[in-house]
């Protein structure tokens, strides 16, 4: 039997370390392409238009002015399940826009956007449109009414229901 030379040089170490680093980096790049951590610009725009439709600017500031879109977009960056739901919901909004003769949700008239939102809210229990719309609508109102600038329209000097509804199980007072 012959003895094999099993020496490991510094050059071998560098070669293997570099190779392992490249493989790891390519894995992260692949993961980022397959499951990106940010919304696409078109999805961000659709979300902003949806929020502006849900809470428009009138006598009081709208959702966009109070930073609701930024907070929801930030939440999509932190929560991958939420991001997946928002992305799929934005694709659904664009699909519905095509049924109304437009390419994107943001191209629809206000009336047609209201119809699409109504269709989502009237979708079957557990369906993507309903889950998407309920999540975004709930978060939109949470962030909107959590902002002090929204309290003026409530004629109340503090946050709405700071203690929740502790008497929810009792009959309403006369």
C-alpha positions in Angstrom: 0.0 0.0 0.0 1.2 3.4 -0.8 0.8 6.3 1.5 -1.1 9.3 0.2 0.0 12.9 0.8 -2.7 14.4 2.9 -1.1 17.8 3.6 -3.4 20.8 3.7 -1.7 24.0 2.7 -2.7 27.6 3.4 -3.6 28.0 -0.3 -6.0 25.0 0.0 -7.6 26.6 3.0 -8.1 29.9 1.2 -9.5 28.1 -1.9 -12.0 26.2 0.2 -12.9 29.2 2.3 -13.5 31.3 -0.7 -15.6 28.6 -2.4 -17.7 28.2 0.7 -18.2 31.9 1.0 -19.3 32.2 -2.7 -21.7 29.3 -2.2 -23.2 30.9 0.9 -23.5 34.3 -0.9 -25.2 32.8 -3.9 -27.7 31.1 -1.6 -28.6 34.4 0.0 -28.9 36.0 -3.4 -31.1 33.1 -4.6 -33.3 33.4 -1.5 -33.6 37.2 -2.0 -34.7 36.6 -5.7 -37.2 33.8 -4.8 -38.5 35.5 -1.7 -37.7 39.2 -1.7 -38.0 41.2 1.5 -39.5 44.3 -0.1 -42.6 45.1 -2.1 -42.1 45.9 -5.7 -42.6 49.6 -6.7 -45.9 48.7 -8.4 -47.1 46.9 -5.3 -46.2 49.8 -3.1 -48.1 52.2 -5.4 -51.2 49.9 -5.4 -51.0 49.7 -1.6 -50.8 53.5 -1.3 -53.8 54.0 -3.6 -55.8 51.4 -1.6 -55.0 53.2 1.6 -56.0 56.5 0.1 -59.3 55.0 -1.0 -59.9 53.5 2.4 -59.0 56.7 4.4 -59.1 59.6 1.9 -58.1 63.2 2.7 -61.1 65.4 3.5 -61.5 67.9 6.4 -59.1 65.7 8.3 -55.8 64.3 7.1 -55.9 61.1 5.1 -54.0 57.9 5.6 -51.1 58.9 3.3 -50.5 62.2 5.1 -50.3 60.5 8.5 -47.8 57.9 7.3 -50.0 54.9 7.4 -48.5 53.6 4.1 -45.0 53.8 5.5 -45.9 51.9 8.6 -47.6 49.1 6.7 -44.7 48.9 4.2 -42.4 48.7 7.2 -44.5 45.9 8.6 -44.2 44.0 5.3 -40.4 44.2 5.6 -40.4 42.8 9.1 -43.1 40.0 8.8 -42.7 37.6 5.9 -46.2 36.2 6.2 -47.7 39.6 6.1 -45.5 40.6 3.1 -46.6 37.5 1.3 -50.3 38.3 1.9 -49.8 42.0 0.8 -47.9 41.0 -2.4 -50.6 38.4 -3.3 -53.3 40.9 -2.5 -51.8 43.6 -4.7 -51.6 41.1 -7.5 -55.2 40.3 -7.0 -56.0 44.1 -7.1 -54.3 44.3 -10.5 -56.2 41.2 -11.7 -59.5 42.8 -10.8 -58.4 46.1 -12.4 -58.0 44.2 -15.7 -61.6 43.0 -15.3 -62.6 46.6 -15.1 -60.6 47.5 -18.2 -57.4 48.9 -16.6 -53.9 47.4 -16.3 -53.3 48.3 -12.7 -55.5 49.0 -9.6 -54.1 52.5 -9.3 -55.4 53.3 -12.8 -59.1 52.6 -11.8 -61.5 55.4 -11.1 -62.6 55.9 -7.5 -65.9 54.2 -8.2 -64.2 51.1 -9.7 -61.7 51.0 -6.8 -64.7 51.0 -4.4 -66.3 48.1 -6.3 -63.0 46.1 -6.2 -62.7 46.7 -2.4 -66.4 45.7 -1.9 -65.8 42.5 -3.9 -62.8 41.7 -1.7 -64.8 42.3 1.5 -67.6 40.1 0.2 -65.4 37.3 -0.8 -65.6 33.8 0.7 -64.4 33.3 4.3 -60.7 32.4 4.2 -60.2 33.6 0.7 -57.1 35.7 -0.2 -59.0 38.8 -1.1 -60.9 38.9 2.2 -57.8 38.1 4.3 -55.7 40.7 2.5 -58.4 43.4 2.7 -59.2 42.7 6.4 -55.6 42.8 7.4 -54.7 45.9 5.5 -57.9 47.7 6.5 -57.4 46.7 10.2 -53.8 47.9 10.2 -54.7 51.1 8.3 -57.3 52.1 11.0 -54.9 51.0 13.8 -52.1 53.2 12.5 -54.4 56.1 11.4 -56.3 56.4 14.7 -53.1 55.9 16.7 -51.8 59.2 15.2 -52.7 62.3 17.3 -53.7 64.3 14.1 -56.6 61.9 13.6 -58.0 62.5 17.1 -59.4 66.0 16.3 -62.3 64.6 14.3 -63.3 62.4 17.2 -63.8 65.4 19.5 -61.7 63.5 22.1 -58.4 64.8 23.3 -56.7 61.4 23.6 -56.3 58.2 21.8 -59.5 56.3 21.0 -60.5 53.7 23.6 -57.1 53.7 25.4 -58.3 51.0 27.8 -60.3 49.0 25.2 -63.8 48.0 25.9 -63.7 46.6 29.5 -67.5 46.4 29.7 -68.1 44.8 26.3 -70.1 42.0 27.8 -72.6 44.3 29.5 -75.7 45.9 28.1 -75.3 49.4 26.7 -76.3 52.2 29.0 -79.5 54.1 28.2 
